[in-house]
Amino acid sequence: MDSVRVVGKEIATACRLSTEPLAVYGSDSVPEGAVHLHEVHRCIAAAMVKMATERGVSAFYLGSDAKTGCCPGGLSHTGYITRPPAISFFVSTGRPGIPDAPAEYLKASPGLVDQCFDAEGKITPLGKYLVVRTCASVPDSVKGVKAISCFGNAEQIRNLSALVHFDRADPFSPVLVPWGPACATVVTYPAGMAEHAPAESAFLGPQDPTVNWALSPDLMAIGLPIGVARRIAENLNESFIAKRPSVAFPDHGKGFGEKE
């Protein structure tokens, strides 16, 4: 079985990603060379964008005894704290008397937020620490990678989505755009931490507009459960990405709408 380093490199090369694919896993100890999340950014998704695009820090962690400076929403969506009740108001209509929870108007009511979070089921941590690192830096000793998340432009992510569908008969469930915070799209759902997240689906987005400030307008993400990522890597040479590269990556210099 190919290492996560190889899988990440093959996907990045075939899909012409200019960003680093990121691996998600749990650990019982702080990984060597990793920094605490808040040293990159308090938001998990924003930290992942920086790591994927800037190629500085190669790994960060957070966990049961490493929560200081981290976003409470991210901590709850990685299972390290119970979801604060104020989040339901913060995400929806706000509530007088809670100055640190201004309304975001992402949902019509606090009750609807509660229903959505309840539908996720229990959030189970991957370990004492959650680790996110570049696939290229994953040591051979790490065997429990749960997901690979990729950032790219619209064309690259469209191609990755098509690769998810390559060996699947169901036209609907292989790629989903679920509601939830951006960290859920690239960590919680693909890593199997949410009880009711479909185990064999990839998660496209993020659709959370509150993280738009951290992503350039042409940047998207897709969270791949590790099994899905491995199948993509195995299928590359038989798929359109290798056999019809001019379809996957047309010469846009020809002008919009001119087919190869």
C-alpha positions in Angstrom: 0.0 0.0 0.0 1.4 3.4 -1.0 2.3 5.8 1.8 0.3 8.9 2.4 3.3 10.9 1.1 3.0 9.0 -2.2 -0.8 9.3 -2.4 -0.6 13.1 -1.7 2.1 13.6 -4.3 0.3 11.6 -7.0 -2.9 13.5 -6.5 -1.2 16.9 -6.4 0.8 16.1 -9.6 -2.0 14.6 -11.6 -4.4 17.4 -10.6 -1.8 20.1 -11.1 -2.3 21.5 -7.6 0.0 24.4 -6.6 -0.9 23.8 -3.0 0.2 21.1 -0.5 -2.3 18.3 0.2 -2.9 18.0 4.0 -3.2 14.8 6.0 -5.5 14.6 9.1 -4.9 12.1 11.9 -4.9 11.6 15.7 -1.9 11.2 18.0 -1.3 10.3 21.7 1.6 12.7 21.8 2.7 16.0 20.3 4.3 15.2 17.0 7.9 16.3 16.6 8.2 19.5 14.6 4.5 20.4 14.9 3.4 23.7 16.3 0.2 24.5 18.3 -2.7 25.6 16.2 -2.8 29.1 17.6 0.7 29.7 16.4 -0.6 29.5 12.8 -4.2 30.8 13.4 -6.9 30.2 15.9 -9.2 28.9 13.1 -8.4 25.3 12.0 -9.5 26.0 8.4 -7.6 29.3 8.1 -4.5 27.5 9.5 -4.9 24.8 6.9 -5.2 27.3 4.1 -1.9 29.0 5.2 -0.2 25.7 5.5 -1.3 24.5 2.1 -0.6 27.7 0.2 2.4 29.3 2.0 4.5 26.2 2.6 5.9 27.4 5.9 4.7 25.4 8.9 4.4 21.7 8.0 2.3 20.5 10.9 0.0 21.8 13.7 -1.8 20.2 16.5 -4.6 20.9 19.1 -6.0 18.6 21.7 -7.5 17.9 25.1 -4.7 19.7 26.9 -3.8 22.1 24.1 -6.9 24.3 23.6 -5.7 27.7 24.6 -6.2 30.3 21.8 -8.2 28.0 19.6 -11.6 28.8 18.1 -14.4 27.3 20.4 -16.3 26.1 17.3 -13.3 24.3 16.0 -12.7 22.7 19.4 -16.3 21.5 19.5 -16.1 20.2 16.0 -13.0 18.2 16.8 -14.6 16.8 20.0 -12.4 18.5 22.5 -15.1 20.5 24.2 -18.9 20.4 24.4 -20.4 22.8 21.9 -21.1 26.1 23.7 -24.8 27.0 23.6 -24.0 30.5 22.5 -22.8 29.2 19.1 -26.4 28.5 18.1 -27.2 32.2 18.5 -23.9 33.3 17.0 -24.5 31.3 13.8 -28.1 32.5 13.5 -29.9 35.6 14.9 -27.7 36.6 17.8 -29.0 37.2 21.3 -29.1 40.4 23.4 -26.8 40.2 26.3 -24.1 38.1 24.6 -21.6 40.6 23.3 -19.2 38.0 22.1 -21.8 36.3 19.9 -23.0 38.8 17.2 -25.4 37.4 14.7 -23.9 35.8 11.5 -27.3 35.0 10.0 -26.1 31.7 8.5 -29.3 30.0 9.7 -32.8 31.2 10.2 -33.0 30.4 13.9 -31.0 29.0 16.8 -33.3 26.0 16.9 -32.4 25.2 13.3 -28.7 25.4 14.1 -29.3 22.9 17.0 -31.1 20.5 14.7 -28.3 20.6 12.1 -25.6 20.0 14.8 -27.7 17.2 16.3 -28.0 15.6 12.8 -24.2 15.3 12.7 -24.3 12.9 15.7 -21.6 12.6 18.2 -18.2 14.1 17.4 -15.4 11.8 18.5 -11.8 13.0 18.7 -9.2 11.1 16.8 -6.9 11.0 19.8 -5.4 13.0 22.6 -4.2 15.4 19.8 -5.6 16.2 16.4 -2.7 16.6 13.9 -2.9 18.3 10.5 0.3 18.2 8.4 1.4 18.3 4.8 1.3 14.8 3.2 4.9 15.3 2.2 5.9 15.5 5.9 4.0 12.5 7.2 6.5 10.1 8.9 6.5 6.4 8.0 5.7 5.7 11.7 2.2 7.3 11.3 -0.2 4.6 10.2 -3.6 6.1 11.1 -4.2 9.0 8.7 -7.9 9.4 8.3 -8.3 12.0 5.6 -6.5 14.1 3.0 -7.8 17.6 2.2 -6.8 19.5 -0.9 -7.1 23.1 -1.8 -7.2 24.3 -5.4 -8.8 26.5 -8.0 -12.3 25.6 -9.4 -10.9 23.6 -12.3 -8.7 21.5 -10.1 -11.4 20.8 -7.6 -13.9 19.9 -10.3 -11.4 17.4 -11.7 -10.8 15.9 -8.2 -14.6 15.6 -7.7 -14.9 13.8 -11.1 -12.1 11.4 -9.9 -14.1 10.6 -6.8 -17.0 9.6 -9.0 -14.8 7.6 -11.4 -15.4 4.2 -9.8 -18.8 4.8 -8.2 -22.2 4.0 -9.5 -24.3 6.3 -7.3 -24.5 9.7 -9.0 -25.5 11.6 -5.9 -23.6 10.7 -2.7 -19.9 10.4 -3.6 -19.4 14.2 -3.4 -21.4 16.3 -0.9 -21.5 19.9 0.0 -22.6 19.7 3.6 -23.6 22.5 6.0 -21.3 23.3 8.8 -18.2 25.3 9.7 -15.3 25.2 7.3 -13.3 22.9 9.6 -16.0 20.3 9.4 -15.6 20.2 5.6 -11.8 19.6 5.6 -11.4 17.8 9.0 -14.5 16.5 10.9 -16.5 15.0 8.1 -13.8 13.4 5.9 -11.9 12.1 8.9 -15.0 10.3 10.1 -15.3 12.2 13.4 -18.9 13.0 13.0 -21.1 10.0 13.8 -23.5 10.5 10.8 -21.1 11.7 8.2 -21.2 9.3 5.2 -17.9 7.3 5.4 -17.3 7.0 1.7 -18.2 10.5 0.6 -15.9 13.4 -0.2 -16.8 16.8 1.1 -16.7 19.9 -1.1 -16.6 23.5 -0.1 -16.4 25.1 2.3 -19.8 26.7 2.1 -19.2 28.6 5.3 -19.0 32.2 4.2 -17.4 33.3 7.5 -14.1 31.8 6.3 -14.2 33.6 2.9 -11.7 36.2 4.3 -9.1 33.4 4.5 -9.6 31.9 1.0 -9.0 33.8 -2.2 -12.1 34.1 -4.3 -10.9 31.3 -6.7 -9.9 28.8 -3.9 -11.9 25.8 -3.0 -11.4 22.7 -0.9 -12.3 19.0 -0.9 -12.0 16.7 2.1 -11.2 13.1 1.1 -11.6 10.1 3.5 -8.3 8.3 3.2 -9.9 5.3 1.4 -11.4 7.6 -1.2 -8.0 9.4 -1.6 -6.2 6.0 -2.1 -8.8 5.0 -4.8 -8.3 8.2 -6.6 -4.5 7.6 -6.7 -5.0 4.0 -7.8 -7.4 5.1 -10.6 -5.4 8.0 -12.0 -3.8 6.2 -14.9 -7.1 4.7 -16.1 -9.1 7.9 -15.8 -9.6 11.0 -17.9 -6.9 12.8 -15.9 -4.2 10.7 -17.6 -5.9 9.5 -20.8 -7.6 12.8 -21.8 -5.5 15.6 -20.2 -6.7 18.1 -22.7 -10.2 17.6 -21.4 -9.2 17.9 -17.8 -6.9 20.9 -18.5 -8.1 22.6 -21.7 -6.1 25.4 -23.3 -8.2 28.3 -22.1 -6.2 30.6 -24.3 -8.3 29.5 -27.1 -11.2 31.4 -25.7 -14.2 30.5 -23.6 -16.4 27.8 -25.1 -14.0 26.5 -27.7 -13.8 22.8 -27.3 -10.6 20.8 -27.8 
